[in-house]
Amino acid sequence: MGFRVAIVGATGLVGGEFLRVLEQRHFPVDSLRLYASDRSAGRRLPFAGEEIEVAETDESSFEGVDIALFSAGADISRRFSPIAARAGAVVIDNSAAFRMDPQVPLVVPEVNPEDIRSHQGIIANPNCSTIQMVVALNPLHRVSPIKRIVVSTYQAVSGTGSNAMDELRQQTALLMDGKEEQIAPKVYPHQIAFNALPFVEGFLENDYTTEEWKMLQETRKIMHEPNVPICATCVRVPVYISHGEAVNVELSRPMSAQEARDILSKAPGVKVLDDPRANLYPLPIWAAGTDDVFVGRIRRDVSHPNGLVMWVVADNLRKGAALNAVQIAEVMVKEKLLSTSRRR
Ligand SMILES: NC(=O)c1ccc[n+]([C@@H]2O[C@H](COP(=O)([O-])OP(=O)(O)OC[C@H]3O[C@@H](n4cnc5c(N)ncnc54)[C@H](OP(=O)(O)O)[C@@H]3O)[C@@H](O)[C@H]2O)c1
């Protein structure tokens, strides 16, 4: 039996990845409805050998939908997710709208799949930088509980959406043509091409950014560790796809790099690429378009006896967004949590 699926934000970067991931993983789709804003109504997008017309999202979009995948920003999620849930759909939401709501599970299937069971119609997909970090850290945490995390991110422009990718492309072309004076940043406050911006999203009263604070709060919620100390610095870099993260983790006991490699080699969703002398370590260009969280440069942190350092890279549009959401839906299918009782 297949499911009636709707994608809200189907024309966006994450929306396009939803279409590819559903098709590539042979998700049991009975029917697929595509929604976006009025700007895209009437556009046709390919799926499984057909072309599906995009419609404007409205209150009636969710009648007869089993699973609604949202990736159109937090305002749209706040407005339409409760409507979709009331209409009987299970919403899997990619925005930040409900992530810290205590009634809403925040799920990474490799880490806390059991939380899906407590949903009340809406399940939140975590922030992209958080997902890849917890997939890499949770297997170590199970062996030796984590005492502290310090992370610095190197985040791709696709994390800001398609406009940011266009901006990087245009600025790079202007710089290569020697037309630097024509650069007029719109998406970011400064030039992103050949640069690094030491913030992601907006600043909070405490001088951290919203992205840094999401990494702290969401990691604690997903790992069920409400007090674990975490400090993040999030940086935007001129990479199209895939976020990199330098992660320092303090465990409960000393762990050798080899033990960490052995644990991570067996961990679900993780691929260890760690032979630096052969120039083998995770690269954003290799991770782009793939499903795994890549981990390399694993070594002892010489500043702390129980410390480890590693470099973690994953495709922010796939594992950081669309893939993780579809994996949540797959768990629900496998565990029969999308029961026929939700179907009208
Ligand atoms: N990019 C990432 O790495 C990433 C990772 C995790 C989560 N997310 C989240 O996913 C969401 C989308 O990100 P994205 O990168 O795909 O952005 P994007 O490429 O800019 O796409 C935005 C999508 O939202 C739709 N939309 C905008 N206004 C709308 C409205 N009023 N009603 C219905 N749909 C509307 C757009 O439709 P039109 O084409 O009609 O404008 C488009 O389909 C955001 O919440 C983002 O935080 C993104």
The ligand as an ORCA input file, in Angstrom:
! r2SCAN-3c Opt
* xyz 0 1
  N      18.722     24.635      2.476
  C      19.013     23.867      3.518
  O      20.134     23.358      3.680
  C      17.974     23.576      4.540
  C      18.255     22.617      5.485
  C      17.303     22.339      6.461
  C      16.126     23.017      6.451
  N      15.865     23.959      5.507
  C      14.586     24.655      5.563
  O      13.792     24.322      4.432
  C      13.026     25.451      4.045
  C      13.231     25.765      2.562
  O      14.602     25.906      2.294
  P      15.145     25.922      0.789
  O      16.613     25.939      0.936
  O      14.517     24.876     -0.033
  O      14.638     27.374      0.296
  P      14.336     27.890     -1.189
  O      15.165     27.200     -2.202
  O      14.425     29.372     -1.106
  O      12.803     27.464     -1.449
  C      11.740     28.014     -0.716
  C      10.448     27.267     -1.055
  O       9.398     27.815     -0.249
  C       8.322     28.158     -1.113
  N       7.543     29.293     -0.603
  C       7.980     30.550     -0.374
  N       6.941     31.326      0.012
  C       5.855     30.527      0.025
  C       4.470     30.752      0.324
  N       4.014     31.950      0.678
  N       3.611     29.698      0.231
  C       4.055     28.478     -0.146
  N       5.362     28.209     -0.456
  C       6.224     29.234     -0.372
  C       8.996     28.537     -2.414
  O       8.029     28.541     -3.449
  P       8.168     29.549     -4.723
  O       9.091     28.853     -5.679
  O       6.762     29.621     -5.229
  O       8.679     30.849     -4.210
  C      10.014     27.414     -2.525
  O       9.398     26.236     -2.971
  C      13.394     26.542      5.040
  O      12.489     26.474      6.113
  C      14.742     26.148      5.513
  O      15.021     26.661      6.788
  C      16.761     24.253      4.547
*
